[in-house]
Amino acid sequence: MLSSYSLTIMHQITGLLLEPVVWGLMFFLALSLWESGLALGERCGGLQRLRERGDAERAMRQGRRRIERADFITRICPMLGLMGTLIPLGPGLSALGDGELSILTTAMTVAFDTTVMGLLGGILGFVLGRLRRRWYDQLLTQIESRPRLDPVKLKEAA
């Protein structure tokens, strides 16, 4: 059985995690908004420029990098949201036992807010990842299906 000393240390460490979790959620929400802007730029011309260059390797690298960032947001935001939900519930339930409903109310508000923020970030990351997968798959198909020009024939024609 755990000693009261180890439980106290565990409770203090957990309590210290709430602020970094909230800051992490805000960071990843800002990152997902940034990525949404990049995706809009990709759709409105960035992919067209890659298509015109015809560099499948570069398109593949860029697509992989951007899809991985969206996937990272998709996975991390809900995890942080869950942590932000569970961390304040311990002290909130303890306060309920002591009859302090205002502390429980604050804890529940933080718990629900972090849940919503985590889910929003996960949704944005998921949508971005799906859209980008489709866009880059189409781009690579278009680049690879373009007829290749033979440099020797180009010199002869000139």
Secondary structure, DSSP 4 states (H G I P E B T S, - for coil): ---HHHHHHHHHHHHHHHHHHHHHHHHHHHHHHHHHHHHHHIIIIIHHHHHHHT-HHHHHHHHHHHHHHHHHHHHHHHHHHHHHHHHHHHHHHHHHHTT-HHHHHHHHHHHHHHHHHHHHHHHHHHHHHHHHHHHHHHHHHHHHHSPPPPHHHHHHH-
